Amino acid sequence: MTDFRPGELFVYTNGDRWELGQVKSKARDDAYYCWYSTGDTAACTPVANMHKLANAGWSHAEREDNECEWRLVHSGCIYDKWQCSKCLFEFVESRCDGGASELDPAYCPSCGRKVVN
């Protein structure tokens, strides 16, 4: 199985149609959420249709800072609110549910950057 990293550019193929895509985040072992435009919505794309570029990694889009951190913006008795340092996505974490709603901190679910803290 081919692995892709958030921010990586690739070629998406669907029959005779070819498109340039950029990885947002991993959806599951055989698919990634990917952008095909400047919109906010990422499409779930099967790895079988994603083709690596031999010269990937040189573009400004890929060299952009691909790391962020969670910043605590509110700490309370009932919940804490965390914010992505890059895209400002906010996540509310309950202090009352024993961690049932914890967010996987490896990647931001909004911008797909790797969380470093």
N, C-alpha and C positions, 0 to 999 in steps of 0.2 A: 504494500500500500504506500502510495506517495504521500508524504507529509508536506504541508504548507504552513507558513508562519503568518501571523497577522501583518497586514501591510504589503505582502508579497503580490506582485503583478503576475498574471498568467493569461493564457489564451483559452477561452471557452469555446467549445465547438458543439454545434447541434446541426448535424447534416451539413449543408453547404453554408451555413451561417457561422461566422467567427466573430467573437467579441473580446475586447480587452476587459479583464476583470481584476479586482483587487480584493484580497482576503480580509474579511472583518474578524471572524472568529470561527473556531471549530464547532460544528453542529453535532456531529457524531463521527464514528470511525470512518465512514464512507462518504461524508459530505461536510461542506463548509458553508457558512454564511458569507456571501460575497456581494460587493458593490459593482454595478455596471454603469453607474451615472453618478452625478453629484447629489442625488437625493438621499434621504435618510433611511430608506428601506433597503435591507440586504436580502438577497434571494438565497434560498437553500440550494446549493449546487452539488451534484454528485461528483466525486473525485474522478470518475471515469470520463467526465467531460472537461476536466481541467488539465491543461498542458503547461508544464513549466517552460519558462523562457531560458535559453542557454546563457543569455547575458543579463539575467535578472540581478537586481541589487544596485544598479548604477543610477537609477532615476531619482530625481528630487522627491517624488511621491513615496518611494520606498525608503529613502534615507531620512525622511522626516522622523522626528523624535517619536519612537514607537513605545515609549514607556510612560506610565502615569502612576499616581499613588492615590489611595483613599485618604481623604481629609475629613476629620470629624467636624461637622458644622453645628451639631446640636447633641448634647448629652443630657438625658433626662432620666427620671425614675422608671418610666414605662418603655421608652424607646431611645435609640441613638439614630442620628441621621448622618450618613456618610456621603461625600461628594467626590467624583472623579476630578483630579487636578487638571485634566486636559479638556474634556467635553462637558464638564459640569453636571453629568448624570448624577442623580441623587437616589440613594437606597436607604430605606428605613428598616432598621433592625430592631425587632422587638426584644425587650429585656425580660419578657414574661413567658415566652414560649419554649424556653430551654434550648434555643438555637435551631428550632425547626425551620426558621426562615432565613438562615444564614446564606449569604451570597458567596459563591466560589470566588475567592480573591485572585485567582491566577490571571484572569483577563476581565477588563471592563465589558459588561454586556452591551453597552451602547456604542463605544468607539473601537472596541476590539484590541486596545493597547494592553500590553503586559503590565500588570500591577507589581511594583517593585517593593512595596512595604509589607 
